[in-house]
Amino acid sequence: MRITYGRDALEAPANGAGVTIGTFDGVHLGHRTLIAATVSAARERNVSPCVVTWDRHPLTTLRPSAAPPLLTSPERKLELLADTGIAWAAVLPFDSEFASWPPEKFVLDVLVKGMGARVVIVGEGWRFGHRAAGDVPLLTRLGRDLGFDAHALELRPDAGGPVSSSRVRTAVAAGDLATANLLLGRPFDIDGEVVRGDARGKDLGFPTANIAPDPALVRPPRGVYACRARLDDSWFAAAVNVGVNPTFGGTDPVRIEAYLLGFDDDLYGRRLRIEFLRRLRDERRFESAGALIDQMRRDVDDTRAVVDDNRLSDR
């Protein structure tokens, strides 16, 4: 997948483009349905399937106080988009200047001149341009005048309602991984560099990799989780604590501590991806280190069982 950044980097493919547009935070099942329709429409017309997306959540510019935590970093979003069959991802800065553009300017400068759009597919109810003045009927009329077809796709319903990034965020923040992972079509994950902690896990017999979570990303609530951890190209079952270690008087900030089953080596400075499969229990304070160790042994057993179940269901 080709990736370009900025409006000046737009260069229409010689054969034209099939385009879909959005923030695509999480690249969830609704996004994937939209992208799959775009790829299919592009192939029918022998043009390149493309996405237009933003370098930030639009509310970061429009209403910073209302900007939500993200499901994916910009890098992770592009990684997920690369697996969808898209040939080109155009990442545009959603800055104050861009937010002031009337819808007609966006269509002409980005979709027509910049992307060479022959077909544009968006979700029903999609709005664009300054003060969200543009809608699907306007996009359709402009397309007729400027040489592209426009189609609105009905939002995919699942788990009791339309699939949306806001629903996934709400589920993750509540620890409802069953719903979050269903809507995502994959396990919710967090990437991070392993940083030095207090080494208490090693003293307890469960050496953990400490990850400082990106504050821009949503995270599950404090608790213990059955997870998988990816290190380079290898996967490990991982019992993960999201919290502050109250047994030892810990306080904020919240840390993510992963005990990788079957791994015993130095991880400092390396990157881990943590896939959250199931919430096992709340984080709580224990009366003694011994009581905590007993519970951690049970957590490890439960983690192993959950990961094994997921491997069987993937076959």
JODAVEN-V472844 format. One record per helix or strand of 2 or more residues. SS is the DSSP state (H for helix, E for strand). FROM is the first residue (numbers start at 1). TO is the last residue. If there is no record, write none. Layout:
BEGIN
{{SS & FROM & TO} {SS & FROM & TO}}
END
This chain:
BEGIN
{{E & 2 & 5} {H & 7 & 9} {E & 17 & 21} {H & 29 & 45} {E & 48 & 54} {H & 58 & 62} {H & 64 & 66} {H & 74 & 81} {E & 88 & 92} {H & 96 & 99} {H & 103 & 114} {E & 117 & 123} {H & 130 & 132} {H & 136 & 146} {E & 149 & 153} {E & 157 & 158} {E & 161 & 162} {H & 165 & 173} {H & 177 & 184} {E & 188 & 195} {H & 200 & 203} {E & 209 & 211} {E & 223 & 231} {E & 234 & 243} {H & 246 & 248} {E & 255 & 260} {E & 271 & 281} {H & 289 & 313}}
END
